[in-house]
């Protein structure tokens, strides 16, 4: 995963340099972050490039045909929480009477499903023709398929089942949704926070930490390794603080499988749905203090070491046995991008931008996130 992210960070920054040479001024970092995460998760999730970082033209095309389908699908899915008539609209859609959000949702899901099923069928054809051993491939789709009865791991424990194309499709959708949207959203809001004049000290601290760690580890200037990211305590605190103020998934819902009692004594019956608003929980003064609305990464440091919050206090990655499987991957991909980007560029102009949330399952910026980027001389 590190090699994939590292390669795509470098390609993203190369695109950024090229674009800035052609047109100076404000740059939409949200689009670039979305392309970075889309291409990365495409390789990691199912071993396929969607061309999001090939060049500016192909990248924009890939985003509009595939990435934008995900954006539309998540926004229209979220609309169902506030539109009580959506079941009727869905029923009418099955009868061919489609309009508005339900039509957009169906069309977007169609684009996503067609792409995913095509990848799965091509992989099955590859297996039938005796292609490369699936267990040797690094992507997650191949690893799942290798575990099937007739897969590369046949005969091994845990390989006595089969996935339908539909089940593999759902696996792909979940990985792309989790790996692309949330990390791109997090990076976009983090860069906005760091682009504000009052937060420039945070940028300098990230750079100073990187310089110190490279010196201690004997690494050349500008080089970023997996170990360096793992040891970067302040960098992690910056990412965590941005996640607190702008949780990529602002609202979550769980359904009880059986009767339960919450810690405060509230009874929950089987089938009840419990909603928690992470965005609101992250801004409660009684939990975070009077500076709860301020960007202060140091709140997650103790004696210089990064100390993440309890999942029950800030369930950005959920908690307990339901802890997000992609947590470490998200921190790695975000840390790598920020470390290399801030070494190479100054990020400014955040105070002049007043972004608004695009309300959906994830909180993208509504429109663009135009920041001023200036290349540094290392």
Buried (B, 14 or more C-beta within 10 A) or exposed (E): BBEBBBBBBBBBBEBBEEBBEEEEEBBBBBBBBBBBBBBBBBBBBBBBEBBBBBEEEEBBBBBEEBBBBBBBBBBBBBBBEEBEEBEEBBEBBEEEEBEEBBBBBBBBBEBBBEBBBEBBEEBBEBBEEEEEEBBEBEBBBBBBBBBBEEBBBEEEEEBEEEBEEEEBBEBBBEBBBBBBBBBBBBBBBBBBBBBBEEBBEBBEBBBEBBEEBBEEEEBEEEEBBBEBBBBBBBBBBBBBBBBBBBBBBBBBEEEEEEEEEEEEEEEBEEEEEEEBEBBEBBBEEEEBEEEBEEBBBEBBBEEEEBEBBEBEEBBBBBBEEEEBEBBEBBBBBBBBBBBBBBBBBEBBBBEEBEBEBBBBBBBBBEEBBBBBBEEEEE
